[in-house]
Amino acid sequence: MIEIGSEEPGDSAAIQEVHTKAFGGPLEAKLVRLITERKKALISLVTVSEDSVVGHILFSRVTIANSPAAFSGVGLAPVAVLPKFQRQGIGSKLIREGLERCRQARYDAVVVLGDPAYYSRFGFVRAADFGLQNEYCVHDEFMVLPLYDRALGGVSGMVKYLPEFREAEC
Ligand SMILES: CC(C)(COP(=O)(O)OP(=O)(O)OC[C@H]1O[C@@H](n2cnc3c(N)ncnc32)[C@H](O)[C@@H]1OP(=O)(O)O)[C@@H](O)C(=O)NCCC(=O)NCCS
């Protein structure tokens, strides 16, 4: 049986392995380690199958150049499922549960950088259509999900992820 829940103490080595195997390299695992160690993860969920962690998703704060002081933007990154558990709906469940928790936490909007064909399933739309820019020189792949009507009123400009996203690349 597959279960989803918040990351628990002791999950970190397994989470590292999920990202390393899913992405085929160390970058995302390093990113997760830096954000988690510095207690900057807003939402960190795992999928567990037979007592092993097989999937993980992380949400962290983003800032947007022009936004009201009370605006709370969140970035979904990264999400990964162990290769042999992919295409069984686990990634979708992690994303849906993560977004639900973002709504419960009363964040305003979630951004993601990924394949539009995949993320549009969850309601993400092209961020450029809201006047939102990104630091990664991508266009259609940078998407946003306003978490309620008019959540992006008065919000525009450059979206910045945590500095750990740059640091992880070094
Ligand atoms: C992306 C990922 C988390 C999806 O998890 P998953 O459990 O395989 O996803 P689901 O089973 O919920 O959905 C599978 C569907 O999404 C599609 N899909 C999966 N990964 C995709 C991707 N990177 N781009 C586009 N479509 C993708 C598949 O075509 C599949 O569609 P189908 O059901 O019509 O065949 C997983 O494939 C993964 O870990 N990939 C490597 C890491 C990665 O690229 N993460 C995303 C960027 S942060």
Ligand as a Chemical Component Dictionary entry (heavy atoms), coordinates in Angstrom:
data_LIG
# 
_chem_comp.id                   LIG 
_chem_comp.type                 NON-POLYMER 
_chem_comp.pdbx_formal_charge   0 
_chem_comp.three_letter_code    LIG 
# 
loop_
_chem_comp_atom.comp_id 
_chem_comp_atom.atom_id 
_chem_comp_atom.alt_atom_id 
_chem_comp_atom.type_symbol 
_chem_comp_atom.charge 
_chem_comp_atom.model_Cartn_x 
_chem_comp_atom.model_Cartn_y 
_chem_comp_atom.model_Cartn_z 
_chem_comp_atom.pdbx_ordinal 
LIG C1  C1  C 0 7.987  13.610 -12.845 1  
LIG C2  C2  C 0 7.717  12.458 -11.880 2  
LIG C3  C3  C 0 7.838  12.975 -10.451 3  
LIG C4  C4  C 0 6.303  11.957 -12.128 4  
LIG O1  O1  O 0 6.025  10.944 -11.216 5  
LIG P1  P1  P 0 5.160  9.662  -11.662 6  
LIG O2  O2  O 0 4.788  8.955  -10.420 7  
LIG O3  O3  O 0 5.896  8.908  -12.697 8  
LIG O4  O4  O 0 3.928  10.409 -12.312 9  
LIG P2  P2  P 0 2.447  9.879  -12.491 10 
LIG O5  O5  O 0 2.427  8.376  -12.497 11 
LIG O6  O6  O 0 1.585  10.581 -11.545 12 
LIG O7  O7  O 0 2.116  10.413 -13.934 13 
LIG C5  C5  C 0 2.661  9.770  -15.014 14 
LIG C6  C6  C 0 2.248  10.503 -16.212 15 
LIG O8  O8  O 0 2.943  11.720 -16.287 16 
LIG C7  C7  C 0 3.725  11.757 -17.469 17 
LIG N1  N1  N 0 5.011  12.225 -17.047 18 
LIG C8  C8  C 0 5.765  11.732 -16.059 19 
LIG N2  N2  N 0 6.884  12.459 -15.972 20 
LIG C9  C9  C 0 6.798  13.430 -16.887 21 
LIG C10 C10 C 0 7.649  14.479 -17.273 22 
LIG N3  N3  N 0 8.839  14.710 -16.688 23 
LIG N4  N4  N 0 7.236  15.281 -18.267 24 
LIG C11 C11 C 0 6.051  15.062 -18.872 25 
LIG N5  N5  N 0 5.220  14.083 -18.561 26 
LIG C12 C12 C 0 5.596  13.268 -17.572 27 
LIG C13 C13 C 0 3.801  10.400 -18.017 28 
LIG O9  O9  O 0 3.761  10.469 -19.405 29 
LIG C14 C14 C 0 2.577  9.752  -17.469 30 
LIG O10 O10 O 0 1.527  9.985  -18.344 31 
LIG P3  P3  P 0 0.517  8.810  -18.644 32 
LIG O11 O11 O 0 -0.093 8.465  -17.322 33 
LIG O12 O12 O 0 -0.435 9.450  -19.599 34 
LIG O13 O13 O 0 1.380  7.746  -19.208 35 
LIG C15 C15 C 0 8.691  11.271 -12.094 36 
LIG O14 O14 O 0 8.561  10.814 -13.420 37 
LIG C16 C16 C 0 10.133 11.593 -11.816 38 
LIG O15 O15 O 0 10.611 11.434 -10.699 39 
LIG N6  N6  N 0 10.863 12.015 -12.852 40 
LIG C17 C17 C 0 12.260 12.360 -12.701 41 
LIG C18 C18 C 0 12.421 13.633 -11.926 42 
LIG C19 C19 C 0 11.700 14.797 -12.579 43 
LIG O16 O16 O 0 11.798 15.025 -13.776 44 
LIG N7  N7  N 0 10.956 15.578 -11.735 45 
LIG C20 C20 C 0 10.131 16.673 -12.229 46 
LIG C21 C21 C 0 10.854 17.954 -12.313 47 
LIG S1  S1  S 0 11.021 18.750 -10.720 48 
# 
loop_
_chem_comp_bond.comp_id 
_chem_comp_bond.atom_id_1 
_chem_comp_bond.atom_id_2 
_chem_comp_bond.value_order 
_chem_comp_bond.pdbx_ordinal 
LIG C1  C2  SING 1  
LIG C2  C3  SING 2  
LIG C2  C4  SING 3  
LIG C2  C15 SING 4  
LIG C4  O1  SING 5  
LIG O1  P1  SING 6  
LIG P1  O2  DOUB 7  
LIG P1  O3  SING 8  
LIG P1  O4  SING 9  
LIG O4  P2  SING 10 
LIG P2  O5  DOUB 11 
LIG P2  O6  SING 12 
LIG P2  O7  SING 13 
LIG O7  C5  SING 14 
LIG C5  C6  SING 15 
LIG C6  O8  SING 16 
LIG C6  C14 SING 17 
LIG O8  C7  SING 18 
LIG C7  N1  SING 19 
LIG C7  C13 SING 20 
LIG N1  C8  SING 21 
LIG N1  C12 SING 22 
LIG C8  N2  DOUB 23 
LIG N2  C9  SING 24 
LIG C9  C10 SING 25 
LIG C9  C12 DOUB 26 
LIG C10 N3  SING 27 
LIG C10 N4  DOUB 28 
LIG N4  C11 SING 29 
LIG C11 N5  DOUB 30 
LIG N5  C12 SING 31 
LIG C13 O9  SING 32 
LIG C13 C14 SING 33 
LIG C14 O10 SING 34 
LIG O10 P3  SING 35 
LIG P3  O11 DOUB 36 
LIG P3  O12 SING 37 
LIG P3  O13 SING 38 
LIG C15 O14 SING 39 
LIG C15 C16 SING 40 
LIG C16 O15 DOUB 41 
LIG C16 N6  SING 42 
LIG N6  C17 SING 43 
LIG C17 C18 SING 44 
LIG C18 C19 SING 45 
LIG C19 O16 DOUB 46 
LIG C19 N7  SING 47 
LIG N7  C20 SING 48 
LIG C20 C21 SING 49 
LIG C21 S1  SING 50 
# 
